[in-house]
Amino acid sequence: MVGRQLTADLHDFLRTRRSIRRFTPDPVPAAVIERILETATYAPSAHNKQPWRFAVVTDLSAKARLAEAICARFRADMTADAAPEEEIANRIARTIRRTTEAPLVIVLCREVTQVRPQPDIVRQQAESTMGMQSVAMAGLQLLLSAHAEGLGGTWICWPLFAPQETRAALDLPAEWEPQGMVFIGYSAEEPPIPGRKPLSEITLFR
Ligand SMILES: Cc1cc2nc3c(=O)[nH]c(=O)nc-3n(C[C@H](O)[C@H](O)[C@H](O)COP(=O)(O)O)c2cc1C
């Protein structure tokens, strides 16, 4: 039974998690990294398959390798889109700066073999989707446990747009399908709360 004060505190805790994009240079202690990863594994997953896999990157040269690999994909895609060179250069500089400045980078992957077999393509796709949903649950749990440790973090979608490059840069197993990554560290900013749509706009009661 959760007391009323604890309930109020938990709502407050959940509502005060913010996406943090600027960090102090302080490293995240190894024991804290282990604790937040462990807590992330308590997320729910379809059939309790626990398809999440984590690639933990703290080494500067590995972060740079990852950023450069992702940028190669970004450059190829933006060039194909006929984006101006200045725009491409800015995006690449921002991607490399943000990745290398984040004290802790955790690439979130789905282990693609961790699915319940199904007899047809529709149900197989539903199983894959459930695997992705499960990884996302672990990702949120990771961000919340980081928040509990006084850390800030942001979910970053880039690996989803450069899965092969991400896998190659970090030498990940072929069955690890990159879904995203989180940047984590001690916050160097206090961003305002991005607005929320009112419940009346996003909810139907039937
Ligand atoms: C699936 C997903 C992808 C996201 N990708 C990025 C990203 O690539 N870069 C970034 O800075 N923030 C990214 N975010 C963070 C969102 O911008 C952020 O959650 C949103 O603006 C609400 O702010 P809040 O997290 O502080 O409540 C992503 C969030 C989610 C859930």
PDBQT file of the ligand as one rigid body, heavy atoms in Angstrom, charges set to zero:
ROOT
HETATM    1  C1  LIG A 301      11.279   8.085 -29.520  1.00  0.00    +0.000 C 
HETATM    2  C2  LIG A 301      11.929   9.390 -29.112  1.00  0.00    +0.000 A 
HETATM    3  C3  LIG A 301      12.916   9.943 -29.903  1.00  0.00    +0.000 A 
HETATM    4  C4  LIG A 301      13.563  11.131 -29.508  1.00  0.00    +0.000 A 
HETATM    5  N1  LIG A 301      14.613  11.587 -30.260  1.00  0.00    +0.000 NA
HETATM    6  C5  LIG A 301      15.285  12.683 -29.842  1.00  0.00    +0.000 A 
HETATM    7  C6  LIG A 301      16.450  13.104 -30.538  1.00  0.00    +0.000 A 
HETATM    8  O1  LIG A 301      16.886  12.477 -31.495  1.00  0.00    +0.000 OA
HETATM    9  N2  LIG A 301      17.087  14.220 -30.100  1.00  0.00    +0.000 N 
HETATM   10  C7  LIG A 301      16.657  14.915 -29.002  1.00  0.00    +0.000 A 
HETATM   11  O2  LIG A 301      17.288  15.901 -28.642  1.00  0.00    +0.000 OA
HETATM   12  N3  LIG A 301      15.556  14.526 -28.297  1.00  0.00    +0.000 NA
HETATM   13  C8  LIG A 301      14.874  13.419 -28.685  1.00  0.00    +0.000 A 
HETATM   14  N4  LIG A 301      13.795  12.992 -27.958  1.00  0.00    +0.000 N 
HETATM   15  C9  LIG A 301      13.341  13.728 -26.759  1.00  0.00    +0.000 C 
HETATM   16  C10 LIG A 301      12.060  14.517 -27.029  1.00  0.00    +0.000 C 
HETATM   17  O3  LIG A 301      12.357  15.647 -27.829  1.00  0.00    +0.000 OA
HETATM   18  C11 LIG A 301      11.453  14.953 -25.663  1.00  0.00    +0.000 C 
HETATM   19  O4  LIG A 301      11.106  13.795 -24.932  1.00  0.00    +0.000 OA
HETATM   20  C12 LIG A 301      10.218  15.829 -25.842  1.00  0.00    +0.000 C 
HETATM   21  O5  LIG A 301      10.538  17.060 -26.438  1.00  0.00    +0.000 OA
HETATM   22  C13 LIG A 301       9.501  16.113 -24.501  1.00  0.00    +0.000 C 
HETATM   23  O6  LIG A 301      10.383  16.680 -23.565  1.00  0.00    +0.000 OA
HETATM   24  P1  LIG A 301      10.618  16.009 -22.114  1.00  0.00    +0.000 P 
HETATM   25  O7  LIG A 301      11.274  14.647 -22.361  1.00  0.00    +0.000 OA
HETATM   26  O8  LIG A 301      11.539  16.928 -21.361  1.00  0.00    +0.000 OA
HETATM   27  O9  LIG A 301       9.306  15.847 -21.439  1.00  0.00    +0.000 OA
HETATM   28  C14 LIG A 301      13.153  11.809 -28.328  1.00  0.00    +0.000 A 
HETATM   29  C15 LIG A 301      12.135  11.237 -27.531  1.00  0.00    +0.000 A 
HETATM   30  C16 LIG A 301      11.551  10.039 -27.904  1.00  0.00    +0.000 A 
HETATM   31  C17 LIG A 301      10.505   9.417 -27.008  1.00  0.00    +0.000 C 
ENDROOT
TORSDOF 0
